[in-house]
């Protein structure tokens, strides 16, 4: 039987362990929004389109879409070879993209009056730029 003193020690040790976790782990649980319309009101909200390419044929068959511009962010979606992405934002080697798995108009092919966070009707997130070839824009 575990005594009260032992339980208290376990609780204190657990609290200390949680306090020592890196702050970045907690911070990266939030989603980094994709900004559209950054080139000004005279240009399309997302000025470039790209196509997913170069995925490893022996790999898992998809490119992960992440909640933020780093592989430590949660996966929020998947895209496959040949899928078309609207490239709207960039942070280092990561592209902020808007995409649809059907032919839905995502509303980013026309100018927006000011830069804004994309909030639908399509999906958005971040992909590693190595696997996206720009082809329009």
C-alpha positions in Angstrom: 0.0 0.0 0.0 1.3 3.4 -1.0 1.4 6.0 1.8 0.2 9.6 1.7 3.8 10.8 1.9 4.8 8.7 -1.2 1.8 9.9 -3.2 2.7 13.5 -2.3 6.3 12.9 -3.5 5.1 11.4 -6.8 2.8 14.4 -7.3 5.6 16.8 -6.7 8.0 14.9 -9.0 5.3 14.9 -11.7 4.7 18.6 -11.3 8.4 19.3 -11.6 8.7 17.1 -14.7 5.9 19.0 -16.4 7.4 22.4 -15.4 10.7 21.3 -17.1 9.1 20.6 -20.5 10.3 22.9 -23.2 8.0 25.9 -23.8 8.2 25.3 -27.5 6.3 22.0 -27.2 3.3 23.9 -25.7 3.6 26.8 -28.1 3.6 24.5 -31.2 0.3 23.0 -30.3 -1.4 26.2 -31.7 -2.0 26.7 -35.3 0.0 29.2 -37.4 -2.5 30.8 -39.8 -1.8 31.1 -43.5 -2.0 34.7 -44.6 -3.4 35.6 -48.0 -3.4 38.9 -49.8 0.0 39.9 -48.8 1.0 41.3 -52.2 -1.6 44.1 -52.1 -5.1 44.7 -53.4 -4.0 44.7 -57.1 -2.8 41.1 -57.0 -4.5 37.7 -56.4 -4.7 36.8 -52.8 -2.5 33.8 -53.5 -0.3 34.7 -56.4 1.2 31.3 -57.2 0.0 27.7 -57.7 2.2 24.7 -57.3 1.9 21.0 -57.8 2.9 18.3 -55.3 5.8 16.3 -56.8 8.9 14.3 -55.9 7.4 12.1 -53.1 9.4 9.0 -52.3 7.7 6.1 -54.1 8.6 3.8 -51.2 7.3 6.3 -48.7 3.9 6.7 -47.2 2.4 8.2 -50.4 1.5 11.7 -49.2 2.9 15.0 -48.2 1.9 16.1 -44.7 0.1 19.4 -44.3 1.1 20.8 -40.9 -0.5 23.3 -38.5 2.7 25.5 -38.7 5.9 25.9 -40.6 7.9 23.1 -39.0 7.8 19.3 -38.9 7.1 19.5 -35.1 3.7 20.9 -35.7 0.7 18.6 -35.8 -0.3 17.1 -39.1 -3.7 18.6 -40.1 -4.1 17.1 -43.6 -2.5 15.2 -46.5 -1.9 16.0 -50.1 -0.7 13.6 -52.8 1.5 13.7 -56.0 -0.2 15.9 -58.6 -2.4 17.8 -56.2 -2.6 21.5 -56.9 -1.9 23.9 -54.1 -2.4 27.7 -53.9 0.8 29.1 -52.4 -0.1 32.1 -50.2 2.6 32.5 -47.6 6.2 31.4 -46.9 8.3 31.0 -43.8 11.8 29.7 -44.7 11.4 26.4 -46.4 7.7 26.1 -45.5 4.9 27.2 -47.7 1.5 28.4 -46.4 -1.0 26.8 -48.8 -4.7 26.7 -49.5 -6.1 23.6 -51.2 -9.2 21.6 -51.9 -9.5 17.9 -52.6 -12.3 18.6 -55.1 -12.8 21.4 -57.6 -14.1 23.9 -55.1 -13.2 27.6 -55.6 -11.1 28.6 -52.6 -11.6 32.3 -53.3 -7.9 33.1 -53.5 -7.6 33.6 -57.2 -8.8 37.2 -57.0 -7.5 40.2 -55.2 -8.3 40.8 -51.5 -8.4 44.3 -50.1 -5.8 43.6 -47.4 -3.7 40.7 -46.0 -5.9 38.4 -43.9 -5.9 35.0 -42.2 -7.4 32.4 -44.5 -10.5 30.9 -43.0 -12.2 28.8 -45.7 -14.1 27.5 -47.5 -11.1 25.3 -48.4 -8.3 23.7 -46.3 -5.1 25.4 -45.4 -1.8 24.6 -43.7 2.0 24.4 -44.2 4.0 22.1 -46.4 7.7 21.6 -47.0 8.7 23.4 -50.2 11.0 20.6 -51.4 7.9 18.7 -52.6 6.1 21.5 -54.4 6.9 22.8 -57.9 5.5 26.2 -58.8 3.8 26.3 -62.1 1.6 29.4 -62.3 1.7 32.9 -61.0 
